[in-house]
Amino acid sequence: MTELNKLTLSDARDALRKGETTSVELTEACLKAIDAADALNAFVHKTPEIALERAKAADARINAGDAPAMCGLPIGIKDLFCTKGVDSQAASGILEGFKPEYESTVSQQLQDSGAVMLGKLNMDEFAMGSSNETSVYGNAVSPWRRADDEAQLTPGGSSGGSASAVAADLCLAATGTDTGGSIRQPAAFTGITGIKPTYGRCSRWGVVAFASSLDQAGPMTKSVRDAAMMLEAMCGHDPKDSTSADLAVPNFEAMLTGDIKGKKIGIPREYRMDGMPAEIEKLWSEGAEMLRAAGAEIVDISLPHTKYALPAYYVIAPAEASSNLARYDGVRYGQRATLEAGDGITEMYEKTRAAGFGHEVQRRVMVGTYVLSAGFYDAYYNRARKVRTLIKKDFEDVFAQGIDAILTPATPSAAFGLGEMIDADPVQMYLNDVFTVTVNLAGLPGISVPAGVDAQGLPLGLQLIGRPWEEGDLLNTAYALEEAAGFVAKPGHWW
Ligand code: GLN
């Protein structure tokens, strides 16, 4: 058998059920890989004792013949998820030392399904970023490098630690969250699969809030089959989140037949951006050809309001963030700044928030409070909400025309170098999300599938966008694309 930490979830599950390995062995292999990968800065809070304890319990369940889908499989959890008794600080200084009294619904469901938590994963602070460089822990590093170049690359963001850890085989899979692309963009940058389900599929309870009308959790995995398996364990109705949908969760894995004959795949002309690298353009056409060869019909479509998505997102997301982050005031959680004699409550708020929040978070809070302020509410926030409705309607119109899924690039480029963008104009960084934010604004499911490499040998992803609540169908189309693309590249081991 290959090294245990290199297995996919589904292969590890099968091996466990056949008695070819144990959860303790799988977990030990991952813990060893994690300890040898500090250079990637992916795991920021390691929990080996919890992992081994859960692995032993999982082995006992498997031996007793009671093995739910994720039983015994070691995974990493993004630091945005509250995990009981374990540091959960959303990569922010303001939450330093915060150990929640409760477990997020998603991580609880994974635990109930037998998954083994190895530790908490690096990310951008409060999930704001596209390169994992806004983290209080310092940036995560991609295991990938350009050919003949030792420059360190970003694993993407905000779920950069999750992407790096899965791509480097430190864990079998990881949780991510996606508000504007934070599962799909890092998945594309690191050659793995990431799905953001329909808004409301996964409970947001216990996930530190960024922009509540956009935030969704999802799996980041080594294959589409793994994404299907893990998503099923993560989603479902939760009375503790009023936006979680009371809908049955299908057996997603059983829907992976690879048969997409007669499916209509839309190619939106507005996603053909000026200055898009030729390699991305080429990959996109090849992806369409692969789906056509598998029996799908390729249809040119129009999503006319696409060009307003990024500006609308960068009004709505900061507006909601500024409201959500008002709770970090130095009273209830995490760090309070050192105060001087005579300081009152206002000084406590100001000093705590100035010291505890990083620059990008402060920028978002300022943008958010500005667009929500009395004089500008209509001009910015309300207008952005109207644009959001139009963007959603664009998608509804094409689905009403019979389109089953939409194929686009996942990102406008391959992974960039650490430091290359963070010092530039912030808008440059925001442009990374150009193909992904529309999906969050419309609440739709979207998946990124690794589909090729660029001239430097770096992975490139394609995105498929599906109808609401039809993740099973979307995963099946992604499965057909994965089979046709046959992406097998792995990063060379240098860390
Ligand atoms: N990169 C986007 C942002 O900075 C999206 C982040 C996310 O999806 N959490 O807001």
Boltz pocket constraint, residues with backbone or C-beta under 6 A from the ligand:
constraints:
  - pocket:
      binder: B
      contacts: [[A, 126], [A, 127], [A, 128], [A, 129], [A, 130], [A, 157], [A, 158], [A, 177], [A, 178], [A, 179], [A, 180], [A, 181], [A, 182], [A, 183], [A, 210], [A, 317], [A, 429], [A, 433]]
      max_distance: 6.0
